[in-house]
Every structure is written in C-alpha cells, then in structure tokens.
Amino acid sequence: MITLLQINKAINDRIKSALVGTDFSSAPIMAEDVSEPIIRPGLKVGIESSTNRKFNFKCREKNLTCSIYFFAKDRYKYKIDNAKMQEIIETAFLEDLEVEEGFYMPIETVESETADTVLVCSFDLYAVELLPDTDTSEPMEQLNYKEVEE
C-alpha cells in the first residue's frame, strides 16, 4: 500500500526535477515546520488533509490535498519570483504523479494563490488501491452444482 511518505517523496522529486536549470535550482525543500529565519528562496511541501475510506471489501480509497509553499528570495519584492515559481510548479504538476513504478495518482487542477507574500500551490490527489488479502480460510476445491429443471 502507498504511504504518505512515499507520496511526499514523489512530490519532492517532481519539484527537484522541475527546478533543474532554473533560477531556483539551488532552492531547498524544507523538511520541517517553517520557523524564522526562513531560507529564501525555499520551498515546503505539506499534505494538508487526507481521507481514507473503504471503497469496497477489497479496496481502499485515498483523497489528499497537497500544498507547495514558496518563499521568494526577497519578502518585500516577491511578485516576479512568485510568478516564475508558479509557472514552474503548475507546469510540473500537469501530469499525473508517479508514486512508485507503475502507480500513478491523477492531478486534475493546480490552484495557486499568494498569501502574506508566500506562493501557495495546491492540488488534490486520488487513488484506489487493493487492500492486503487477510482471508485465512481455505479456498473451495470444487463446487458441484446441479441445475433443477422445472
């Protein structure tokens, strides 16, 4: 089963590959909660909300809202950096997110806004995955079925 850490790693890997060759290629992705002093320019990834539910008796449905926070180089002159980073992030997350080989989570929309000089790009992830088989009963060997005619 896919874990939140695997999803977080896939998001971080996508960001790192998108930043290669840009003005922000050396911008770190902060792993812990952001506190002063903030490394600028820098990014932080957060899984803001997560819902897991049983889809049916064999599957689990997972819904996540992920946010990427970008802290511009200059907190007082942030518009140009935010616009460049918004373009990078929105382009990078147009395609589905590959969490592990062959397992993709679709991304339909990336929403962006600036709050207190910080660029926040958010998107939803969705997956349905098989639950582990916990049935310990023996499988039926042979079923004899006789149809009764009326």
N, C-alpha and C positions, 0 to 999 in steps of 0.2 A: 504494500500500500504506500501511496505517496505521502510524505510528511511535509509539514510546514517548513522545516529546514531545507528540504530539497527544493521546494518552490522558491524560497528566499534565495538560495544559491543560484537557481536558474535565472531569476530576475537580475541578480548582481552580475552574473556572467554576460547577460544580454546588454546591460548598461556598459560594462567594461569594453566589450567589443564595439559598441556604438561610439564610444569616446575616442577610440584609436584614430589618430590623425586630425583631431580637432583641437581647438584652443583649450579644451578641458581634459586632455588625455592624462594629465597627472592629478586630476581632482580625486581625492579619496572618497570611498564609500564608507561612511562611519557605521560601525557595527553596534555601538552602544547608544544609549539615550544621549541626545544632544544637550550639552550644557556649555556655558561660557568657559573659555573662549571657543568659539566655533571656528573650525578650519575652513577657510574660504579660498577659492571656491571648493565646495564639498557637497556631497550627496548623502542622503539617508533613505533607506528603504524600510517601509513598515507595512505589515499585514494588519490592517485596521480592524477588520471584522471577519469572522469565519463562522460558517454554518455547516454542520454535518447532519445528515439525516439518512435514514434507511430508505433507499429508493424502492427496493423490493427485498425479498428474503435472501437474495444473493449479491446485492449491490448497495454501495454507499454513494450518496450524492454530496458533493462538496462545493460550496459557494464561498468565494473570498473577495474582499475588496482590498486592493493593494494601492499604496501611495508611495510616490517617489518625491522627496523633498530636495530642492536645490537651493543652496546658499551661495549667492553671487559673490564675486571677488570683493566688490565694494558695496556695503549695505546701503549706502546713500545714492549710488549710481548703479542701479541693478537692472534697469529695463533692457538694455542691449544684451547683457549676459543671459537674462531670463528668456528673452526671445530666441536666442541661439540654442539654449538648452532645451527649451520647449520643442523646437523643431527636431532636435536630435532624439529626444525621448519619444515624441509622437511617431516619428518615422520608425524607430527601433521596435516599437510595440504594435506596429500594424499587423505583424504576422503572429500566428499562434505561438505560445511559449512551450518549448520542448523541455520538460522537466527531467525526464530520463529518456534514454534511447527508445523511440517509438511511442512515447506517452506525451501527448500534446494537450495543452489547456487553451481553449479558444479565447481570443480577446476581440471584442467587437468594437468597443469605444474607449478612447483615451480622453479624459476630461482634464483640462488644465485651468488653473487659476493662480493668482498671486495674492497671498495673504501676509501682511506685515513684511513686505519685501521678499518673502520666500515663495518660490515657484513650487506649486504642488500639482503633480500629475497623478491622476488616479484612474484605475481600471478594475474591472471585475474579471475574475477567473472562475471557470465552472468545469467540473469533472464528475463523471460517474465511473466508479471503479468496482471491480469484483471484491467481495469480502472473502477472507480465508474460509475454506471449507472446514467446518467444525463438526460435521456429521460423522459420528463414530460407529453408526450402525452398519451392519454388513449389507452389501448390495444384494438385490434379489437375483438369484441364479436363473430361474426360469419361471415364466408365468404361463400357466396353462389356461386357455380361455376357450370356452365352448359357447358358441352363439346359439341361443334358443330361438327356434322358429315359431311364429305364431300362426 
